Amino acid sequence: MRRNQRYRSVAGNPKELQEASYRLPEHWTWARGDRHWHLGVSAFVAKLLGERLSGGEVLDLGCGDGKGTYDVQALLGSSFRLSGVDYSARAIGFARLLAPGIAFHVGDASANGGRDRVYDAVIFREVLEHLDNQEMQRVPGALYRLLRPGGLLVLTTPHRCVPVSPKHFEHFDAEMLTALLRRGGFAGIAFFGFGRVVPRLLVGLWNFLTDCVPVAWRVCRLTDVPTSPYRCRTLVAVARRPSE
């Protein structure tokens, strides 16, 4: 929620705003509270993968500057081999520089990631909200084709109860994601939530404290926890490509 305030005075559509944010490797340079939240989501994604797979090749599609890819790889260990794809050449440049042990490529998340390979799992983290409606219609099929039969998808996106950032087109709930994933042919869909939602009346005070009081970032740890998928900051969907 704090991060969204930085972009309100910047002109441009959501994609231009996202690209502008990569003037620096933003996920590597966030304030401590935001870094704690980001690492918490990474740990949650790694937990979901580790509970369902013993290892394999994992594509982080829409990986941005690679911080999340790096963290999930470190948490999962050598039995998993992560690689990353993002449309932004600038973001991929940062990823290659800051996480040199991971393979990163430039590609379009709505068009099979620009890759011809298939994977045991695909992470689609905080990407869906950056896509316009036309791109979003192509996403389910693209994700499906990237997975081996029986492969696992872990998708995260801001929940609908969180105000839409200027960098985003739309936020989602479980019903919306279920319809999207079923249209792509996915089965075994399950939902989880991460991050408690701060009541709207307290958002201003919350932002002030976490931005201006050096130790207040520690308070963030009270909200950076798994929670209900019906009211959360980050909605997490897990689904599989059916075995053939």
N, C-alpha and C positions, 0 to 999 in steps of 0.2 A: 504493500500500500504506500509506503514511503517513497519507493522508487518512482511511482507513477507521477508524482508531483513535478519531477524534473523536466518532463516533456510537454507540459501544458502550454508553455510559451513558444514552442518550436513549431513552425509552419511545416506542413507536409502530411502525406497520408501515412497510415500505420507502417507500411513497408519502408518508406523514406525515414521515418523516425527510428525504426529499428536499425537500419543501416547507419544512421548518424550516431547511434549509441556505440558503434564499433570504431569510433575514432580512437578509443582506448579498449583494451581487453576488459570490458566492464565486469564480467563475472569474476575475474581475478582481482579486481581492484575495489570492489564494493566495500562499504563500511562494515564493521564487524558484525552488527546485527543482521544485515542482509546476507553476509557470508554464512552465518550460522544457519539461517533458514535454508539457503541453497544447499549446504552440506546435509542438512536434515532430509531434504527431498532426495538427494543422492543416496543417502543411507537407506531410505525407505524403498527406493527403486531397486537397490542392490539386494535388499532383503527379499523382496518379491521374486526376483530372478533366482537367487540362491536357494529359495525354498522349493522352486519348481523345476530347476535344471541343475545337473551336476557339473555342467561346463558347456563350452561350445563357442561359436562365433556369434558376436552380438554387434549389430549396427546401431549407432546412435544417430538417428536421422533428424537433421535440423539441430546439429550439435553446437552451433554458434562458435564461440571462441574456445571450446573444448574443455572448459573447467569441469562441467558435469561429467563428461566422458572420462576425464582423468580421475575424478573422485570415485566413480563407480568401478573403474578398472582396479584402482587401489584397494577398494573394499572387497571386491570379488576374488582377486588373486589370479594366479597364472592359469587356472583351469578354464578361465574365460578369456577370450581375445576380442577386445573391443576395437572398432574403427568408427570414424565419424564422417558425416556428410553435411554440408550446409551450402545454401545458394550464395552466401556472401564470401567472395574471395578474400576480402579484408579479414573477416572473422577466421577463416581457415588459415590465413597467414599467421595470425596470433596463436591459433591452436597448434600449428606445426612448430612454432618457436617455443611455446611454453610446455607442451606435452610431446616432446620429440619421440618418445617410445611408442606412440600410437599413430596409425595410418589415418590421415585426414584427406578428404577429397571435396572438390566443389561439385555440387549437383542440386537438382530441383526436388524438394520434398514431395511435391504433388505429382511428380512424373517418374516414379520408381527410383528416386534418389540419384538418377544418372548412373546407376550401377546395374550390371548384368548378373551379379551373384545372388545367391539365396543364403539365408542366415537361420541359425537356431532361434534367435530372438531379435526383435527390433524394439528399441526405445524411441518413443515419439514424445519428447518432453517439451512442454510449453511451446508448441509449434502451431497447433490447430488454430489458436486464437489470432495468429498472424496471417492467416490465409483468407482471401476473399471467397465469396460463395462459389465462383466458378472453379477455383483451385480446390476448394473443400470437397466438391463432388468427385474429384479424381483421386482423392486421398485414400479412401477405403480399398479400392482396387490396387493402388500402388503399394500400400502396406501389405496386402495379401500376397502379391507377387514376390515380394522381397523375402517371404518366409518359406522355409521348407514345410512340407506337410507335417502337422503337429507342432509347428513353431509357435513361439510365444510373443505376443505384443504387450508392451507396457506403455500406456499412453497417459500423459498428465496434461492438465489444462486448468486455468482458473475456474472456480465454481461460479455459477450464475449469481450467487448472493454477493459476490465481490464486485464493486463498481468497475466498469470497463475502462481500461487505460486508453489514452490516446494512441498507444502503440498497437492496440488490439482492435479487431473487427467485432468480436463477439465472445462472450463467455458461455459456459455450458453446464448442464446438469445431467444426471444419469439417464434420464429418458431420452434426451437429445443424442447422447453418445451411443446409447443402445441402438437407436434407429440407424445411425450412421454406420456402426460396425456391422450390424446385421445385413445392411445393404451391400457391404463388401464381402459377405460370406463368412464372417467370423462367428465362432461358437464359444460356449463356456465363459460368457462375459461376466465378470465380477467387478465390484466397485469398492473403493476405499477412499478415505479422506485424510488429508494432512494439513495441519495448521488450523488452530481455532480462529474464528472470525472475531475481530474487535468490534463491539457495538458502535454503530455509526456516531452516536453522541460523544463517544470517547476518542474517535479517530484523530481529531485535531490535537488533543492533549497527548495522545500516544505518539503521534509523529513528532511533536515538539520535544518530548522527553528523549525519544530514541535518537533524534538528530542532534540535540544540544547538550545532553547530559552524558559525559563520557562513559559512565558505568551503567547507564540505563539499558544498553544492549543486552545485559544479562536478563532483563525482564522478558526479552523476546523468547527465552527458553521456555517460558510458561505457555506460550502459544505454539511453539514449533514442535508439535507432537501429533501422532496419528489421532484421527477423530472421525466423526460421522461423515459418510459421503453425501449426506443430505444437507449439511451445512459445514463448509470448510473453505479454506483459502484455495487449496489445490485438490482437484478431483482426479483420482487415479483409477484408470480402467485396465484390467488385465483380461486378455482374450487369446484364443488360439485359432490358428488355421486348422481346420479339421484334417485328421489323418486320411490319406487316400489309399 
